[in-house]
Amino acid sequence: MRSAMPKVLHRVADKPLVEHVIHTAHALGAKEVYVVYGHGGEAVPEALSHLDVKWVLQEKQLGTGHAVEQALGDIPGNHLVLVLYGDVPLTRAETLADLVRLAGDESMGLLTVALDDPTGYGRIIRNQAGKVSQIVEHKDASDEQKLINEVNTGILVAPCQKLKAWLGKLENDNSQGEFYLTDTIEMAVKQGLAVNTASPSRPQEVLGVNNKKQLAELERFYQRQAADKLMEAGVTLRDPCRFDLRGELSCGQDVSIDVNVVIEGRVSLGDNVEIASNCVIKNATIGDGVKVLPNTVIEDATIGADSKVGPFARLRPGAELVGDNHIGNFVEIKKAKVGRGSKVNHLSYVGDAEIGSTVNIGAGTITCNYDGANKHLTRIGDDVFVGSCSQLVAPVNIEKGVTIGAGSTITKDVPSGVLALTRAKQIVIEGWKRPQKKNK
């Protein structure tokens, strides 16, 4: 990967590769999930300490068989063991469930795939009856064996007690000098166990990551799969190749999403929502009939029905639009509740505020919420009109029906129904000349 970061911590859909695998294992209903780590030291368990797994250190990297052996000590012998790989992130739970059903006390399941170019993969060797007899690694394969395009994915399921016995008999007399997990297949065959095979619906399910190019290819595959599911559910994607889902998205009917939209975290879109191009939306709930215009960023916010946000707007954490709101270009809302029908249309900052209904906040207005040490609250009642280029210095309360004259700096509470303004007297100086540069 040409990176200081352990490979399994590189991300697809903004989630570490190995976290995809862990989530899939849990989705299968695994009683325990063991993660064997070695390369990168403690960086992997530290980064993923929030996950419900048991961490197993492989101090010396002596091959796949040795790695699996490290984790088997505490697993009851009558359990089945499913072996997955931290750099193979996109295997579907349905595929693995089919594989697990092939295994029992006297059988094991092996996931294989046919590749157009099998270079580098272990080949599946079958006997005359078509049964798996062994796996030969690419570096150890003969020229004839290298012509086989059915390959080993490395993913298998086997009875624990027998797997423990096989791993204890592994030898490392191969070109890599490693203990291969694949050698257990031949041992199983010699003991008369059935080696049953299953295959994924698409080869990308079992492709691993060894460089940034492969990482990008899996990212695009993941995103196209996500886009296809959304379109099948009725979402209109203007270009499914230019859409990124990096979390969970739920949508109502007749949702439309334009190009270069990025969805992160958990996002819910109501009916008839339109998301224009180049928007980033993270952890947000967006109500029915909302229009999000181009180049808008929304994070940890709630937008009520029939609102319009953008273009070039930013809703920061804690922003709550009750409904039928207009938030316009170059407006930033942070930790503020904006009442029904209220508008902040141009070039304004509203932070730490409670705004009533049918309020109009003019261009260039800011709530001065920070005194250099603490944040303070601005309260604005219903039907208030705030003129352009005003500063509301918190803490301050502006009651219902107030009009704030343009260019005012409001530092004290304003009672309802009045006009409030602060303005220096305009001065005109006759005969004044603008300074000019002296000729050199």
Steps between C-alpha positions, in 0.01 A plus 500: 500500500805730532351640819587520870143386571431124532327378185179388672443854632480648151141584416224407261187714534675679787519180706822302568531188286504267800196672654296399196604140562421516872153643436432223250604236753266648760221512240538123462432455871850389598528409870846655517714695253876471532733738319858381458736794456874537464614756246457849637514389863241654728382754241220273379338409837543859618323640193217246527466473878128580470429171325377186676785262413777305669847612395772238446861600441704301248848603611674333207338494157551136404214460255123469488489162675708632788278810524179296530661271756560797733124557534375145547603438861181626665253379237302187599580198286138444399471844340546591136778744418458743210826654378479848344764752394541856620592632156204337320222739601205447267398136541124495548348342809265303272797343322659398829172365637480268198857389570439431869205275413743273311703415810440257787676245719614303195516771234649838434410787272741676264429821308645493150470731201579480129722785380595603149850564630577267794864611532614503861214289634507144629345259248217261588602147404210259446505121450333309218172506689513879513566509875759733651819312577745777586601864450832589342641849553593687182873501578493125556273415203613321185447659160199274445348591837545869427252461212221434754286810554304379805688644794496500876366810672645392834156514659397169654291351778597184688428312826724648767633176652615365164642839396711511816639155420580588140673824590721314748628283215580777251849518351670796336696321227383733221643791302383753763614304805155557654229287657219509245139475616422357157692182583216403734285429195715204397500378862121514510475303176736230632279466810196450281333835571293653225639831376195683369544814295296816450565806288410869533256666263775736382880467515532842667355347817822311562760739363761618747690825523876517453545852358322832462380414150317192627363704789353752255354224282321344798374844605340552159351150505354562846357835396342365184338220699363755748374718214327206334315413821380858538379517140321166538325654804379792286767767558599706197878530468599734218824306456550191720872507421529839671339424833667395827327335795726484805243400756128420506236673289124458524273668245132566448327507164607713205840598635743649249877524551725682255868434428794510743287468813670339802288341775673426831380352829125452530284708271123490456325666206123543491270493198564730203841612623737646241875504565691707244858447388817514712332473839641325808242375751595331827276376782194696395123466491340679205122530479252473214528741210837645600728637229873504570669719240854452361819506707327479837654329805271356768624328816308378807199710406124471456309665217122524520260449210482733201822685582758620252871501590784640292675541269831521685337474842637322805294343777729406787428268795190595693331688218124440502266642238139452612355519148426724202833673555728669249872483573685668215843534350800540730289462814632299795273364773645339813322372812193708418129429468330690219121525529242425234505727198810692608765603247873561508569559135842656453851515644413455867619307806247379756650308791367409845158646432127442535305661217121519492267463204474731194826677587702666224872539560663736253824454310824525694341453844689308768426382850807589704486191719861470620664736746842341475433250777133395499208462259178695563144473371306735273118478519289649222120499525238448230454748214832678556669680209877538532649750257811425300849514651379489859688350793307341785736480797404209726359448752209700365121463466306658214129476562212439259436743214824699535662669202878542512630777276773410254856532623406485870702349782253374759648443846191525721162328511233649271131505606228388261360707217766773480759622252853467634806641329846623585660726245773762502404836348597527132761765436581665165836678468510747216817537297661185631757340275595138497872439577708420197833327453798726437681457171839334541 
